[in-house]
Amino acid sequence: MILSDIDMPVMNGIEFSLRLSEVIPEVARRFVFYTASRQHMEECWRQGLRCLLKPASLAEVRRAVAEAADRDRFKP
């Protein structure tokens, strides 16, 4: 699992996930994004990406990661 901020220097988190997915395709569904921007959050939802809005509690982070991991178990 990769928990990545969206707003980062050099390359944003979504671009990072796309580039990494070119090398390791199965990693695409293992990202959970983290952002303080509602605009970024809405963009993630439109693209079907998992995203948490800052500040998120530890329980919210754990839940998002667990849900992503559970869904991955059932993917072919």
N, C-alpha and C positions, 0 to 999 in steps of 0.2 A: 504494500500500500504506500502511496505517496500523498502526503498532505502538503499542498503547495499554495503559497500566497499567489494572487494574480498579479498584483502590482509590484514588480521587481525591476531592478536596474538591468540593463543590457537586453533582456528578453523577458516578456511577461510569462506567467505561469501556464497560460493556455498554449502559447507558442512553444514553450518548453515541452508540454505534454505531446503536442503534435510532432515535434522533432524526434522526441524519444520514441514515439509510437512508430515512426518510420523505420527505426532500427529494431525495436522490440514491439511488434504489433499488439501482443496481448496486454501490454502495460496500459493501454488507453483506458481500459475499464477499471483500472486500479487507482485512479486519481480522485482525490477529494480536494476541491479548491477552497480557499479561505480568503475572504475579502472584507473590507470595511465599506465598500461601495455598493449601494443598492443597485446602481446601474450595472456593475459587473455581475452582481447576483442574478439580476433579470436576464442578462446575456447568457449566463451559464444555464439557466432554466430553459431558455429558448433553444439552446444547443443540446439539451438533454444531459448536461454535466452535473455531477454532484457538487454542491457548494454550501459552505457555511458562512453566515454573516458574523463579522467580528462585532463585539466580543462574544465568543461562544464559550459556554461552560465546558469543563472537562467532560461532563456527562454527554453533552451534545456531540463533542468530537468523538468520544468513544462510540456513541450510537451510530454516527455517520460511517465510521470506519468499519464497525461490525456489520452494518447493513450492506455496505459495498462488498465486504468479504463474503457474506452469506450469498449475495447474488452471484458472485464469481464462482462459487462452488457448483452452481447449477447451470453454468454456461458451458456449451460444448467446446 
